[in-house]
Amino acid sequence: MNDLLYVNGGNPLTGTITVRGAKNFVSKSMVASLLGETPSVLRNVPQIRDVKVVSGLLDLHGVNVKYDTDAGILDLDPSNVESAHVADIDAHAGSSRIPILFCGPLLHRLGEAFIPDLGGCRIGDRPINYHLDILRQFGAVVDKRPNGIHLRAPRRLQGTKISLPYPSVGATEQTLLTAVRADGITELSGAAIEPEIMDLIAVLQKMGAIISVDTDRVIRIEGVDRLEGYTHTALNDRIETASWASAALATGGDITVKGATQPEMMTFLNTFRKVGGRFEVQDDGIRFWHAGGDLKSIVLETDVHPGFMTDWQQPLVVALTQATGLSIVHETVYENRFGFTDALRKMGATIQVYKECLGGRDCRFGQRNFHHSAVVSGPTPLSAADIEVPDLRGGFSHLIAALAAKGQSTVRGIGLIDRGYENFQDKLEALGAEVVRG
């Protein structure tokens, strides 16, 4: 499929679309199936590239994967797990960072694991040292090689105490996927508690794991000798929901997102309302629309859950270019997440980025020369442009900008958006957008 999209913008997006399972959960629960001795069934699975990547990696390791795309149901049978060839893993992984999470389950099942050099979206260093340090604490031997990292477990992995310096989602997932079959008790402090993490814990508990979550970001896992498969319905994607909500705001539209649910969206909904958007929580989704009149500027600071999610920030910034006054956005999760604003400035937005912490508190990026704060002045009309997608969320934000801008924009590298947005072109057309894949 060509990586080019022509967008004729300037018209409100109106209509109804549906979101399915969260990208940030589905791939992790697929990996969790490796831990079971019996098959697993995962429902509400979206057709996105990350699902294809993980399915391919599981297949390489001997897992029988069957995917009913229409029903959104994955059947995962790990009965014949085996080692995969290094070259095959590297070829299938591509830019995905998922292979690092295979390590714990494979160390339990096979006594060894290999991960290629990791890619991922260009939004910060996102080092894997957290992951490797965690695996070493469990007793894994880590051997760095030119083409990747080989890990082995000379004996059964042992429970341990882990304290994260920052509530990393990936490091929390790594600990959970490794600790559930380790010998003894693992205590993780400073854990991430995102809804996707809690859904992964629910999956592991269904499999037979013993996990407790305290109110002070401490998770305790009592290792067990055996886990069974699971049957689970994935929570819906709160990032995709917020992206479509921001698109409604930026284009002056009215979009109903079927499958969206309120509890994990509360922080976003508060901000959406402050900007001047309206929403209605329905039994089977949430309707988002521009209420008319001027949008309002805001001060916004991203944070780990239950704060304002970093993945919500980029699409909302596009809408803030149409708000009256100065909006201040302080990014505290990823240090280089404002690179996408270059394209918005090219389209006519007035956005300045700063190295200083412009939020209510200093963050870990202060005094480190990262441009992690932005001031957005509006409203500014956006003009069509030739845009290159930088990463998944920034790419969808560029798409929103192209839809809001008058004239025809060319968006290149659109394939990155396929990683996390199911059938997004079909959804755009259902909302009345004029888009053509080049």
VOSE-634972 format. One record per residue (C-alpha): chain; x, y, z. Coordinates in steps of 0.25 Angstrom, whole numbers, plus 5000, padded with zeros to 4 digits. Layout:
! VOSE-634972
@cadena=A, x=X, y=Y, z=Z
...
***
This chain:
! VOSE-634972
@cadena=A, x=5000, y=5000, z=5000
@cadena=A, x=5005, y=5014, z=4996
@cadena=A, x=5010, y=5022, z=5007
@cadena=A, x=5004, y=5035, z=5002
@cadena=A, x=4991, y=5042, z=5006
@cadena=A, x=4985, y=5054, z=4999
@cadena=A, x=4975, y=5061, z=5008
@cadena=A, x=4965, y=5072, z=5003
@cadena=A, x=4963, y=5079, z=5016
@cadena=A, x=4955, y=5091, z=5022
@cadena=A, x=4942, y=5083, z=5024
@cadena=A, x=4936, y=5078, z=5038
@cadena=A, x=4937, y=5064, z=5041
@cadena=A, x=4923, y=5058, z=5044
@cadena=A, x=4918, y=5044, z=5046
@cadena=A, x=4920, y=5032, z=5054
@cadena=A, x=4932, y=5023, z=5055
@cadena=A, x=4936, y=5011, z=5064
@cadena=A, x=4948, y=5008, z=5072
@cadena=A, x=4953, y=4994, z=5077
@cadena=A, x=4964, y=4989, z=5086
@cadena=A, x=4975, y=4998, z=5091
@cadena=A, x=4988, y=4997, z=5084
@cadena=A, x=4996, y=4998, z=5096
@cadena=A, x=4989, y=4986, z=5103
@cadena=A, x=4986, y=4977, z=5092
@cadena=A, x=5000, y=4974, z=5088
@cadena=A, x=5004, y=4972, z=5102
@cadena=A, x=4993, y=4962, z=5105
@cadena=A, x=4997, y=4954, z=5092
@cadena=A, x=5011, y=4953, z=5098
@cadena=A, x=5005, y=4948, z=5112
@cadena=A, x=4999, y=4936, z=5104
@cadena=A, x=5013, y=4931, z=5104
@cadena=A, x=5012, y=4928, z=5119
@cadena=A, x=5000, y=4919, z=5118
@cadena=A, x=5001, y=4904, z=5117
@cadena=A, x=4987, y=4904, z=5110
@cadena=A, x=4981, y=4913, z=5098
@cadena=A, x=4976, y=4927, z=5100
@cadena=A, x=4965, y=4935, z=5094
@cadena=A, x=4966, y=4950, z=5092
@cadena=A, x=4954, y=4958, z=5087
@cadena=A, x=4952, y=4972, z=5082
@cadena=A, x=4965, y=4972, z=5075
@cadena=A, x=4967, y=4983, z=5064
@cadena=A, x=4973, y=4981, z=5051
@cadena=A, x=4986, y=4989, z=5053
@cadena=A, x=5000, y=4987, z=5049
@cadena=A, x=5005, y=4984, z=5063
@cadena=A, x=4996, y=4972, z=5064
@cadena=A, x=5002, y=4967, z=5051
@cadena=A, x=5016, y=4969, z=5056
@cadena=A, x=5013, y=4962, z=5069
@cadena=A, x=5005, y=4951, z=5062
@cadena=A, x=5017, y=4948, z=5053
@cadena=A, x=5027, y=4948, z=5065
@cadena=A, x=5018, y=4938, z=5073
@cadena=A, x=5017, y=4929, z=5060
@cadena=A, x=5032, y=4929, z=5059
@cadena=A, x=5033, y=4924, z=5073
@cadena=A, x=5023, y=4913, z=5071
@cadena=A, x=5010, y=4919, z=5075
@cadena=A, x=4998, y=4915, z=5066
@cadena=A, x=4991, y=4929, z=5064
@cadena=A, x=4977, y=4929, z=5057
@cadena=A, x=4971, y=4943, z=5055
@cadena=A, x=4957, y=4945, z=5051
@cadena=A, x=4958, y=4960, z=5047
@cadena=A, x=4943, y=4963, z=5045
@cadena=A, x=4940, y=4958, z=5059
@cadena=A, x=4953, y=4963, z=5065
@cadena=A, x=4956, y=4950, z=5072
@cadena=A, x=4970, y=4944, z=5073
@cadena=A, x=4972, y=4929, z=5077
@cadena=A, x=4986, y=4927, z=5082
@cadena=A, x=4992, y=4913, z=5085
@cadena=A, x=5006, y=4913, z=5091
@cadena=A, x=5007, y=4898, z=5093
@cadena=A, x=5019, y=4897, z=5084
@cadena=A, x=5027, y=4909, z=5088
@cadena=A, x=5041, y=4908, z=5082
@cadena=A, x=5053, y=4917, z=5079
@cadena=A, x=5053, y=4926, z=5067
@cadena=A, x=5064, y=4929, z=5057
@cadena=A, x=5071, y=4942, z=5060
@cadena=A, x=5069, y=4947, z=5046
@cadena=A, x=5054, y=4944, z=5046
@cadena=A, x=5052, y=4951, z=5058
@cadena=A, x=5059, y=4964, z=5053
@cadena=A, x=5052, y=4963, z=5040
@cadena=A, x=5038, y=4962, z=5046
@cadena=A, x=5040, y=4972, z=5058
@cadena=A, x=5043, y=4984, z=5049
@cadena=A, x=5042, y=4997, z=5057
@cadena=A, x=5034, y=4990, z=5068
@cadena=A, x=5039, y=4990, z=5082
@cadena=A, x=5030, y=4979, z=5086
@cadena=A, x=5041, y=4968, z=5085
@cadena=A, x=5047, y=4973, z=5099
@cadena=A, x=5034, y=4968, z=5106
@cadena=A, x=5036, y=4954, z=5100
@cadena=A, x=5048, y=4952, z=5109
@cadena=A, x=5042, y=4948, z=5122
@cadena=A, x=5032, y=4938, z=5116
@cadena=A, x=5042, y=4932, z=5108
@cadena=A, x=5052, y=4931, z=5119
@cadena=A, x=5042, y=4923, z=5127
@cadena=A, x=5038, y=4914, z=5115
@cadena=A, x=5051, y=4912, z=5108
@cadena=A, x=5062, y=4917, z=5117
@cadena=A, x=5067, y=4927, z=5107
@cadena=A, x=5062, y=4939, z=5098
@cadena=A, x=5068, y=4948, z=5088
@cadena=A, x=5064, y=4962, z=5084
@cadena=A, x=5069, y=4970, z=5072
@cadena=A, x=5072, y=4985, z=5072
@cadena=A, x=5060, y=4992, z=5076
@cadena=A, x=5053, y=5003, z=5068
@cadena=A, x=5040, y=5010, z=5071
@cadena=A, x=5035, y=5024, z=5069
@cadena=A, x=5045, y=5036, z=5070
@cadena=A, x=5040, y=5043, z=5082
@cadena=A, x=5051, y=5041, z=5092
@cadena=A, x=5062, y=5032, z=5096
@cadena=A, x=5053, y=5022, z=5102
@cadena=A, x=5065, y=5014, z=5107
@cadena=A, x=5063, y=4999, z=5110
@cadena=A, x=5073, y=4999, z=5122
@cadena=A, x=5061, y=4998, z=5131
@cadena=A, x=5057, y=4985, z=5124
@cadena=A, x=5071, y=4979, z=5125
@cadena=A, x=5073, y=4983, z=5139
@cadena=A, x=5060, y=4977, z=5143
@cadena=A, x=5063, y=4964, z=5136
@cadena=A, x=5077, y=4963, z=5143
@cadena=A, x=5070, y=4965, z=5156
@cadena=A, x=5062, y=4953, z=5153
@cadena=A, x=5074, y=4945, z=5151
@cadena=A, x=5075, y=4946, z=5135
@cadena=A, x=5089, y=4946, z=5129
@cadena=A, x=5089, y=4957, z=5118
@cadena=A, x=5099, y=4957, z=5107
@cadena=A, x=5100, y=4969, z=5097
@cadena=A, x=5104, y=4965, z=5083
@cadena=A, x=5105, y=4973, z=5070
@cadena=A, x=5092, y=4969, z=5065
@cadena=A, x=5084, y=4970, z=5078
@cadena=A, x=5083, y=4964, z=5092
@cadena=A, x=5083, y=4949, z=5096
@cadena=A, x=5078, y=4946, z=5110
@cadena=A, x=5078, y=4932, z=5117
@cadena=A, x=5073, y=4927, z=5131
@cadena=A, x=5083, y=4917, z=5137
@cadena=A, x=5072, y=4914, z=5147
@cadena=A, x=5058, y=4918, z=5150
@cadena=A, x=5057, y=4933, z=5151
@cadena=A, x=5055, y=4938, z=5165
@cadena=A, x=5046, y=4948, z=5171
@cadena=A, x=5052, y=4961, z=5175
@cadena=A, x=5050, y=4975, z=5180
@cadena=A, x=5050, y=4986, z=5168
@cadena=A, x=5048, y=5001, z=5170
@cadena=A, x=5046, y=5009, z=5157
@cadena=A, x=5052, y=5023, z=5157
@cadena=A, x=5040, y=5027, z=5148
@cadena=A, x=5027, y=5020, z=5146
@cadena=A, x=5030, y=5014, z=5133
@cadena=A, x=5019, y=5006, z=5126
@cadena=A, x=5029, y=4997, z=5118
@cadena=A, x=5037, y=4994, z=5131
@cadena=A, x=5024, y=4991, z=5139
@cadena=A, x=5020, y=4981, z=5128
@cadena=A, x=5033, y=4975, z=5128
@cadena=A, x=5033, y=4972, z=5143
@cadena=A, x=5019, y=4967, z=5142
@cadena=A, x=5021, y=4957, z=5130
@cadena=A, x=5034, y=4952, z=5137
@cadena=A, x=5030, y=4952, z=5152
@cadena=A, x=5017, y=4943, z=5150
@cadena=A, x=5025, y=4930, z=5148
@cadena=A, x=5037, y=4934, z=5156
@cadena=A, x=5040, y=4927, z=5169
@cadena=A, x=5036, y=4935, z=5181
@cadena=A, x=5030, y=4949, z=5183
@cadena=A, x=5033, y=4961, z=5175
@cadena=A, x=5031, y=4975, z=5180
@cadena=A, x=5030, y=4986, z=5170
@cadena=A, x=5030, y=5001, z=5175
@cadena=A, x=5028, y=5013, z=5166
@cadena=A, x=5020, y=5005, z=5156
@cadena=A, x=5011, y=5010, z=5145
@cadena=A, x=4996, y=5008, z=5148
@cadena=A, x=4991, y=5012, z=5134
@cadena=A, x=4977, y=5005, z=5130
@cadena=A, x=4985, y=4997, z=5120
@cadena=A, x=4994, y=4992, z=5132
@cadena=A, x=4982, y=4989, z=5140
@cadena=A, x=4975, y=4981, z=5128
@cadena=A, x=4988, y=4973, z=5127
@cadena=A, x=4988, y=4970, z=5142
@cadena=A, x=4974, y=4965, z=5140
@cadena=A, x=4978, y=4956, z=5129
@cadena=A, x=4990, y=4950, z=5137
@cadena=A, x=4980, y=4948, z=5149
@cadena=A, x=4971, y=4940, z=5140
@cadena=A, x=4983, y=4931, z=5136
@cadena=A, x=4985, y=4928, z=5151
@cadena=A, x=4995, y=4939, z=5155
@cadena=A, x=4994, y=4945, z=5169
@cadena=A, x=4996, y=4960, z=5168
@cadena=A, x=4992, y=4971, z=5177
@cadena=A, x=4992, y=4986, z=5174
@cadena=A, x=4994, y=4996, z=5186
@cadena=A, x=4990, y=5011, z=5186
@cadena=A, x=5004, y=5016, z=5186
@cadena=A, x=5009, y=5010, z=5173
@cadena=A, x=5014, y=4997, z=5179
@cadena=A, x=5010, y=4984, z=5172
@cadena=A, x=5013, y=4971, z=5178
@cadena=A, x=5014, y=4958, z=5170
@cadena=A, x=5014, y=4944, z=5177
@cadena=A, x=5020, y=4935, z=5166
@cadena=A, x=5013, y=4922, z=5162
@cadena=A, x=5018, y=4909, z=5156
@cadena=A, x=5008, y=4908, z=5145
@cadena=A, x=4999, y=4918, z=5137
@cadena=A, x=4987, y=4914, z=5128
@cadena=A, x=4982, y=4921, z=5116
@cadena=A, x=4971, y=4933, z=5117
@cadena=A, x=4959, y=4938, z=5111
@cadena=A, x=4958, y=4953, z=5111
@cadena=A, x=4952, y=4965, z=5104
@cadena=A, x=4961, y=4976, z=5102
@cadena=A, x=4958, y=4990, z=5107
@cadena=A, x=4955, y=5000, z=5096
@cadena=A, x=4966, y=5010, z=5091
@cadena=A, x=4966, y=5023, z=5099
@cadena=A, x=4977, y=5029, z=5091
@cadena=A, x=4969, y=5027, z=5078
@cadena=A, x=4957, y=5032, z=5084
@cadena=A, x=4964, y=5045, z=5088
@cadena=A, x=4970, y=5046, z=5074
@cadena=A, x=4956, y=5046, z=5068
@cadena=A, x=4951, y=5056, z=5079
@cadena=A, x=4962, y=5065, z=5075
@cadena=A, x=4959, y=5064, z=5061
@cadena=A, x=4944, y=5068, z=5063
@cadena=A, x=4949, y=5080, z=5071
@cadena=A, x=4960, y=5085, z=5061
@cadena=A, x=4951, y=5083, z=5049
@cadena=A, x=4938, y=5089, z=5055
@cadena=A, x=4932, y=5075, z=5054
@cadena=A, x=4923, y=5065, z=5062
@cadena=A, x=4928, y=5051, z=5063
@cadena=A, x=4922, y=5040, z=5071
@cadena=A, x=4932, y=5029, z=5075
@cadena=A, x=4925, y=5016, z=5078
@cadena=A, x=4933, y=5007, z=5087
@cadena=A, x=4938, y=5019, z=5095
@cadena=A, x=4936, y=5018, z=5110
@cadena=A, x=4936, y=5029, z=5121
@cadena=A, x=4945, y=5024, z=5133
@cadena=A, x=4958, y=5024, z=5126
@cadena=A, x=4955, y=5037, z=5118
@cadena=A, x=4951, y=5046, z=5130
@cadena=A, x=4964, y=5054, z=5130
@cadena=A, x=4963, y=5056, z=5115
@cadena=A, x=4948, y=5060, z=5116
@cadena=A, x=4951, y=5070, z=5127
@cadena=A, x=4961, y=5077, z=5118
@cadena=A, x=4953, y=5075, z=5105
@cadena=A, x=4942, y=5083, z=5112
@cadena=A, x=4951, y=5094, z=5117
@cadena=A, x=4956, y=5097, z=5103
@cadena=A, x=4941, y=5099, z=5099
@cadena=A, x=4937, y=5085, z=5093
@cadena=A, x=4925, y=5078, z=5097
@cadena=A, x=4922, y=5063, z=5099
@cadena=A, x=4911, y=5053, z=5102
@cadena=A, x=4914, y=5040, z=5109
@cadena=A, x=4905, y=5030, z=5103
@cadena=A, x=4902, y=5015, z=5106
@cadena=A, x=4911, y=5010, z=5094
@cadena=A, x=4920, y=5022, z=5092
@cadena=A, x=4923, y=5037, z=5094
@cadena=A, x=4919, y=5048, z=5084
@cadena=A, x=4929, y=5059, z=5083
@cadena=A, x=4926, y=5072, z=5076
@cadena=A, x=4930, y=5087, z=5074
@cadena=A, x=4920, y=5095, z=5082
@cadena=A, x=4922, y=5108, z=5073
@cadena=A, x=4928, y=5121, z=5077
@cadena=A, x=4943, y=5122, z=5081
@cadena=A, x=4951, y=5111, z=5087
@cadena=A, x=4958, y=5115, z=5099
@cadena=A, x=4973, y=5114, z=5102
@cadena=A, x=4978, y=5106, z=5114
@cadena=A, x=4990, y=5102, z=5122
@cadena=A, x=4993, y=5087, z=5121
@cadena=A, x=5003, y=5078, z=5127
@cadena=A, x=5005, y=5063, z=5122
@cadena=A, x=5007, y=5053, z=5133
@cadena=A, x=5006, y=5038, z=5136
@cadena=A, x=4992, y=5032, z=5139
@cadena=A, x=4983, y=5038, z=5145
@cadena=A, x=4989, y=5051, z=5139
@cadena=A, x=4987, y=5056, z=5125
@cadena=A, x=4993, y=5045, z=5116
@cadena=A, x=5005, y=5049, z=5107
@cadena=A, x=4998, y=5042, z=5095
@cadena=A, x=4986, y=5051, z=5096
@cadena=A, x=4995, y=5064, z=5095
@cadena=A, x=4999, y=5064, z=5081
@cadena=A, x=4985, y=5063, z=5074
@cadena=A, x=4980, y=5073, z=5084
@cadena=A, x=4991, y=5083, z=5081
@cadena=A, x=4985, y=5084, z=5067
@cadena=A, x=4972, y=5088, z=5073
@cadena=A, x=4979, y=5098, z=5082
@cadena=A, x=4984, y=5105, z=5069
@cadena=A, x=4969, y=5109, z=5067
@cadena=A, x=4967, y=5114, z=5082
@cadena=A, x=4967, y=5129, z=5085
@cadena=A, x=4979, y=5133, z=5093
@cadena=A, x=4992, y=5127, z=5098
@cadena=A, x=4992, y=5112, z=5102
@cadena=A, x=5004, y=5106, z=5110
@cadena=A, x=5007, y=5091, z=5109
@cadena=A, x=5018, y=5085, z=5117
@cadena=A, x=5022, y=5071, z=5113
@cadena=A, x=5028, y=5062, z=5125
@cadena=A, x=5027, y=5048, z=5119
@cadena=A, x=5035, y=5048, z=5106
@cadena=A, x=5046, y=5059, z=5104
@cadena=A, x=5045, y=5060, z=5089
@cadena=A, x=5030, y=5060, z=5087
@cadena=A, x=5029, y=5074, z=5080
@cadena=A, x=5036, y=5071, z=5068
@cadena=A, x=5023, y=5070, z=5061
@cadena=A, x=5020, y=5085, z=5063
@cadena=A, x=5030, y=5088, z=5051
@cadena=A, x=5020, y=5084, z=5041
@cadena=A, x=5009, y=5091, z=5048
@cadena=A, x=5017, y=5104, z=5048
@cadena=A, x=5019, y=5101, z=5033
@cadena=A, x=5004, y=5101, z=5032
@cadena=A, x=5002, y=5115, z=5038
@cadena=A, x=5002, y=5111, z=5053
@cadena=A, x=5009, y=5120, z=5063
@cadena=A, x=5016, y=5111, z=5073
@cadena=A, x=5029, y=5113, z=5081
@cadena=A, x=5036, y=5102, z=5088
@cadena=A, x=5045, y=5104, z=5100
@cadena=A, x=5055, y=5097, z=5108
@cadena=A, x=5049, y=5102, z=5121
@cadena=A, x=5038, y=5095, z=5130
@cadena=A, x=5026, y=5104, z=5127
@cadena=A, x=5017, y=5095, z=5135
@cadena=A, x=5013, y=5096, z=5150
@cadena=A, x=5025, y=5088, z=5154
@cadena=A, x=5039, y=5085, z=5150
@cadena=A, x=5041, y=5072, z=5143
@cadena=A, x=5052, y=5062, z=5140
@cadena=A, x=5055, y=5069, z=5126
@cadena=A, x=5058, y=5082, z=5133
@cadena=A, x=5072, y=5088, z=5131
@cadena=A, x=5075, y=5077, z=5121
@cadena=A, x=5074, y=5084, z=5108
@cadena=A, x=5061, y=5077, z=5103
@cadena=A, x=5050, y=5085, z=5096
@cadena=A, x=5039, y=5080, z=5105
@cadena=A, x=5030, y=5092, z=5107
@cadena=A, x=5021, y=5099, z=5096
@cadena=A, x=5014, y=5112, z=5095
@cadena=A, x=5002, y=5112, z=5085
@cadena=A, x=4996, y=5125, z=5080
@cadena=A, x=4983, y=5125, z=5073
@cadena=A, x=4974, y=5125, z=5066
@cadena=A, x=4982, y=5124, z=5053
@cadena=A, x=4976, y=5118, z=5040
@cadena=A, x=4984, y=5106, z=5035
@cadena=A, x=4988, y=5105, z=5021
@cadena=A, x=4990, y=5092, z=5012
@cadena=A, x=5005, y=5087, z=5012
@cadena=A, x=5014, y=5075, z=5008
@cadena=A, x=5016, y=5068, z=5022
@cadena=A, x=5025, y=5056, z=5026
@cadena=A, x=5019, y=5047, z=5037
@cadena=A, x=5030, y=5047, z=5049
@cadena=A, x=5023, y=5036, z=5058
@cadena=A, x=5010, y=5030, z=5061
@cadena=A, x=5003, y=5040, z=5069
@cadena=A, x=5010, y=5052, z=5063
@cadena=A, x=5006, y=5046, z=5049
@cadena=A, x=4991, y=5046, z=5053
@cadena=A, x=4992, y=5060, z=5058
@cadena=A, x=4998, y=5064, z=5045
@cadena=A, x=4986, y=5057, z=5038
@cadena=A, x=4976, y=5065, z=5047
@cadena=A, x=4984, y=5078, z=5043
@cadena=A, x=4982, y=5075, z=5028
@cadena=A, x=4967, y=5072, z=5030
@cadena=A, x=4966, y=5086, z=5037
@cadena=A, x=4974, y=5093, z=5026
@cadena=A, x=4968, y=5099, z=5014
@cadena=A, x=4973, y=5093, z=5001
@cadena=A, x=4980, y=5080, z=4998
@cadena=A, x=4991, y=5074, z=5007
@cadena=A, x=5000, y=5063, z=5004
@cadena=A, x=5003, y=5054, z=5016
@cadena=A, x=5015, y=5045, z=5014
@cadena=A, x=5019, y=5033, z=5022
@cadena=A, x=5005, y=5030, z=5025
@cadena=A, x=5008, y=5015, z=5028
@cadena=A, x=5012, y=5019, z=5042
@cadena=A, x=4998, y=5022, z=5045
@cadena=A, x=4994, y=5008, z=5042
@cadena=A, x=5002, y=5003, z=5054
@cadena=A, x=4991, y=5008, z=5063
@cadena=A, x=4979, y=5013, z=5056
@cadena=A, x=4970, y=5003, z=5051
@cadena=A, x=4965, y=5005, z=5036
@cadena=A, x=4967, y=5020, z=5039
@cadena=A, x=4964, y=5024, z=5024
@cadena=A, x=4951, y=5017, z=5024
@cadena=A, x=4947, y=5024, z=5036
@cadena=A, x=4951, y=5037, z=5030
@cadena=A, x=4943, y=5035, z=5018
@cadena=A, x=4931, y=5031, z=5027
@cadena=A, x=4933, y=5045, z=5034
@cadena=A, x=4932, y=5052, z=5021
@cadena=A, x=4947, y=5054, z=5019
@cadena=A, x=4952, y=5056, z=5005
@cadena=A, x=4965, y=5047, z=5005
@cadena=A, x=4972, y=5038, z=4994
@cadena=A, x=4983, y=5029, z=4996
@cadena=A, x=4994, y=5031, z=4986
***
